[in-house]
Structure formats: structure tokens, C-alpha cells
Amino acid sequence: MNDFLNNWKLILLLCLTLGLAPFFPEPHLWGKLKWVAGGAVGMEAMDWFDLIFHGFPFLLLIRKSLLSVLKK
């Protein structure tokens, strides 16, 4: 499990696929973030789960980046 959380290639692949899917008309995560920035009016539990699901790869990427910078 630790290898999964620290594998740059896998994390980048997840960000580009799961993190941004569906790609058209705009990335799903981007739409959810705009919705939250607009006050999250009308967001239901499924929408919040969806935000976390699509945002998790980017959280892994931020975590891995911070660990790499702090390690140096």
C-alpha cells in the first residue's frame, strides 16, 4: 500500500484520468470546485462524495510533492 501512495507515475496517471474525467465540456473536478466557490448551493451528499473522489488523486500529488520537498 505504501508503494501505491508514493508512486509518482501512478499518482500522475490518476490525476490525469480519474481526477479530470469526464473531460468535456469541462473537467468534472473543476465544475465541482466552481460550485463550492459559488457557495455550494444545492450540493447534496453525492456531490460532496464526487468532489472527494475526483479530488483525491490531487491530494496524493500534493502530499507526495510536499514530502519530496521536505525530504531535501
C-alpha positions in Angstrom: 0.0 0.0 0.0 2.9 2.3 0.8 4.3 1.9 -2.7 0.9 2.9 -4.2 0.9 6.2 -2.2 4.5 7.0 -3.2 4.5 6.1 -6.9 4.8 9.3 -9.0 3.8 7.6 -12.2 0.6 6.1 -10.7 -0.3 9.4 -8.9 0.1 11.4 -12.2 -1.9 8.8 -14.1 -4.7 9.1 -11.5 -4.7 12.9 -11.7 -4.9 12.9 -15.5 -7.7 10.2 -15.7 -9.8 10.0 -12.6 -9.0 13.5 -11.4 -10.1 15.2 -14.6 -12.7 12.8 -16.1 -15.1 13.5 -17.8 -13.1 15.9 -19.8 -15.9 17.6 -21.8 -17.4 20.2 -21.6 -15.1 20.9 -18.6 -13.2 18.6 -16.1 -15.6 17.3 -13.5 -13.5 18.4 -10.6 -13.2 21.9 -11.9 -17.0 22.2 -12.1 -17.4 20.9 -8.6 -14.8 23.4 -7.3 -16.6 26.3 -9.0 -19.8 25.1 -7.4 -18.2 25.1 -4.0 -16.6 28.5 -4.6 -20.1 29.8 -5.5 -21.5 28.8 -2.2 -22.3 25.1 -2.8 -26.0 26.0 -3.0 -27.9 22.8 -3.8 -25.0 20.4 -3.3 -26.1 17.0 -1.9 -24.2 14.2 -0.3 -23.4 12.6 -3.6 -22.0 15.8 -5.0 -19.6 16.1 -1.9 -18.6 12.4 -2.4 -17.9 13.1 -6.0 -15.8 16.1 -5.2 -13.7 14.0 -2.8 -13.5 11.1 -5.2 -12.2 13.2 -8.1 -10.0 15.4 -5.8 -8.2 12.5 -4.0 -5.5 12.0 -6.7 -4.6 15.7 -6.5 -4.4 15.4 -2.7 -2.0 12.5 -3.2 0.0 14.6 -5.6 0.2 17.5 -3.2 1.2 15.1 -0.4 3.9 13.4 -2.5 5.3 16.8 -3.6 5.5 18.2 -0.1 7.2 15.0 1.1 9.8 15.3 -1.7 10.5 18.9 -1.0 10.7 18.4 2.8 13.0 15.4 2.4 15.6 17.5 0.6 
